[in-house]
Amino acid sequence: MLHPTDFVDESATPYPTVTDFFTTFNEEMHSLYLLSFLLTADPDKAEQCLVSAMGECVEGIGVPMDWARSWTRAAVLKHAIQMIKPAPEHTACVSFISLKRSATPAENNPFAAILLLDTFERFVFVMATLEGQSDEECAILLRCSRRDVMIARVLALKRQSTTDALAGEIVQC
């Protein structure tokens, strides 16, 4: 007869420990800080967001080990949203007139094109394009409609392509 303990690998810890989360943060510190910085667009706020996320992960131990890495990224995202409170500009239609406004690249900053996006567009761009979340996931986390997310994503991508084209023209000169 099989006993329930026959199926349990006692050497494996199914839930991460505080040490596991600190290991994850150490291994992914640069990536997590970059995520935090791209969302907040401010080095001090990015640091504060990262510290808050780390505190939440340590306090909330109890997620399965497989989820520890994604949970740390989700915690950074959650704290950035709470800190910055990005909200869509409720426009009746999509207007591309303002695309040139943010198309000026800043020298010596590879992330300037992202940081120049409007706050809501930047969050949507980072969440959807860089983090791979669906429009529906973005809408739920940002507490807005999928339409708001889709418009912001299109605008952000248009602004990115405008910035890329402008940078290409500058290089050719």
C-alpha positions as CSV (number, residue, x, y, z in Angstrom):
1,M,0.0,0.0,0.0
2,L,1.2,3.5,-0.8
3,H,1.4,6.1,1.8
4,P,1.0,9.9,1.1
5,T,4.6,10.4,2.2
6,D,5.8,8.1,-0.6
7,F,5.1,10.9,-3.1
8,V,6.7,13.7,-1.2
9,D,10.4,14.6,-1.8
10,E,11.3,15.8,1.6
11,S,14.6,17.2,0.3
12,A,12.8,19.7,-1.9
13,T,11.3,22.8,-0.3
14,P,8.1,23.6,-2.2
15,Y,8.0,27.2,-0.9
16,P,10.8,29.7,-1.1
17,T,12.5,30.8,2.1
18,V,13.7,34.3,2.9
19,T,17.1,33.2,1.6
20,D,15.6,32.1,-1.7
21,F,14.0,35.5,-2.2
22,F,17.3,37.3,-1.4
23,T,19.1,35.0,-3.8
24,T,16.5,35.8,-6.5
25,F,16.9,39.6,-5.8
26,N,20.7,39.3,-5.9
27,E,20.6,37.3,-9.2
28,E,18.1,39.6,-10.8
29,M,19.0,42.9,-9.1
30,H,20.0,44.7,-12.3
31,S,17.0,43.4,-14.2
32,L,14.6,44.3,-11.4
33,Y,16.1,47.8,-10.9
34,L,15.9,48.4,-14.6
35,L,12.2,47.4,-14.6
36,S,11.6,49.7,-11.6
37,F,13.5,52.5,-13.3
38,L,11.7,52.2,-16.6
39,L,8.3,52.3,-14.8
40,T,9.0,55.1,-12.4
41,A,11.4,57.1,-14.7
42,D,13.2,58.3,-11.5
43,P,16.3,56.7,-9.9
44,D,15.2,57.5,-6.3
45,K,11.6,56.2,-6.9
46,A,13.0,53.1,-8.6
47,E,15.1,52.3,-5.6
48,Q,12.2,52.9,-3.2
49,C,10.0,50.7,-5.4
50,L,12.6,47.9,-5.4
51,V,13.0,48.1,-1.6
52,S,9.2,48.0,-1.1
53,A,8.9,45.0,-3.5
54,M,11.6,43.2,-1.7
55,G,9.9,43.8,1.7
56,E,6.6,42.5,0.3
57,C,8.2,39.3,-1.0
58,V,10.0,38.6,2.3
59,E,6.8,39.2,4.3
60,G,4.6,37.2,2.0
61,I,6.5,34.0,1.8
62,G,4.2,31.2,0.9
63,V,4.1,31.1,-2.9
64,P,5.4,28.0,-4.7
65,M,9.1,28.0,-5.5
66,D,8.4,28.0,-9.2
67,W,6.7,31.3,-8.9
68,A,9.3,33.1,-6.8
69,R,11.0,34.9,-9.8
70,S,7.8,36.0,-11.4
71,W,6.4,37.1,-8.1
72,T,9.3,39.4,-7.5
73,R,8.8,41.0,-10.9
74,A,5.0,41.3,-10.2
75,A,5.8,42.9,-6.8
76,V,8.0,45.5,-8.5
77,L,5.3,46.2,-11.0
78,K,2.6,46.5,-8.3
79,H,4.7,48.9,-6.2
80,A,5.5,51.1,-9.2
81,I,1.8,51.3,-10.1
82,Q,0.9,52.2,-6.5
83,M,3.7,54.8,-6.4
84,I,3.2,56.5,-9.8
85,K,-0.5,55.9,-10.3
86,P,-0.5,55.9,-14.1
87,A,-3.8,56.8,-15.6
88,P,-4.9,57.1,-19.3
89,E,-5.6,60.4,-20.8
90,H,-9.2,59.9,-21.9
91,T,-9.3,61.0,-25.4
92,A,-12.2,60.3,-27.7
93,C,-9.9,59.2,-30.6
94,V,-6.3,58.3,-31.2
95,S,-4.3,61.4,-32.2
96,F,-0.8,61.0,-33.6
97,I,-0.3,64.8,-33.8
98,S,1.8,64.8,-30.6
99,L,4.2,62.1,-31.8
100,K,7.0,64.6,-32.7
101,R,6.9,66.0,-29.2
102,S,8.6,63.0,-27.6
103,A,10.8,62.1,-30.6
104,T,13.9,63.9,-29.4
105,P,16.5,61.3,-28.4
106,A,18.6,62.2,-25.3
107,E,22.3,61.5,-25.8
108,N,24.1,58.8,-23.7
109,N,20.9,57.2,-22.5
110,P,19.8,54.0,-24.3
111,F,16.4,54.2,-22.5
112,A,15.6,57.8,-23.3
113,A,13.0,56.9,-25.9
114,I,11.1,54.9,-23.2
115,L,11.5,57.5,-20.5
116,L,10.2,60.2,-22.8
117,L,6.9,58.4,-23.2
118,D,3.9,59.7,-21.2
119,T,3.5,58.0,-17.9
120,F,0.6,55.7,-18.9
121,E,2.1,54.9,-22.3
122,R,5.4,54.1,-20.6
123,F,3.7,51.7,-18.2
124,V,1.8,50.0,-21.0
125,F,4.9,49.8,-23.2
126,V,7.0,48.2,-20.4
127,M,4.3,45.9,-19.2
128,A,3.1,44.7,-22.7
129,T,6.2,44.9,-24.8
130,L,9.1,44.3,-22.5
131,E,7.3,42.1,-19.8
132,G,5.0,40.3,-22.3
133,Q,1.8,40.9,-20.5
134,S,-1.5,40.8,-22.5
135,D,-3.7,43.9,-23.0
136,E,-6.2,42.3,-20.6
137,E,-3.6,41.8,-17.8
138,C,-2.3,45.3,-18.3
139,A,-5.9,46.7,-18.1
140,I,-6.6,44.7,-14.9
141,L,-3.4,45.9,-13.2
142,L,-3.7,49.5,-14.4
143,R,-7.5,49.5,-13.6
144,C,-8.5,50.8,-17.0
145,S,-10.2,49.5,-20.1
146,R,-8.5,47.3,-22.7
147,R,-9.2,50.1,-25.2
148,D,-7.1,52.5,-23.1
149,V,-4.3,49.9,-23.0
150,M,-4.5,49.3,-26.8
151,I,-4.4,53.0,-27.6
152,A,-1.5,53.6,-25.2
153,R,0.4,50.6,-26.7
154,V,-0.1,51.9,-30.3
155,L,0.9,55.4,-29.3
156,A,4.0,54.2,-27.5
157,L,5.1,52.0,-30.4
158,K,4.5,54.8,-32.9
159,R,6.6,57.1,-30.7
160,Q,9.3,54.5,-30.5
161,S,9.4,54.1,-34.3
162,T,9.4,57.9,-34.7
163,T,12.3,58.1,-32.3
164,D,14.2,55.3,-34.1
165,A,13.6,57.0,-37.5
166,L,14.8,60.3,-36.1
167,A,17.9,58.7,-34.6
168,G,18.6,57.1,-38.0
169,E,18.5,60.5,-39.7
170,I,20.9,61.9,-37.2
171,V,23.4,59.1,-37.7
172,Q,23.3,59.6,-41.5
173,C,24.1,63.3,-41.3
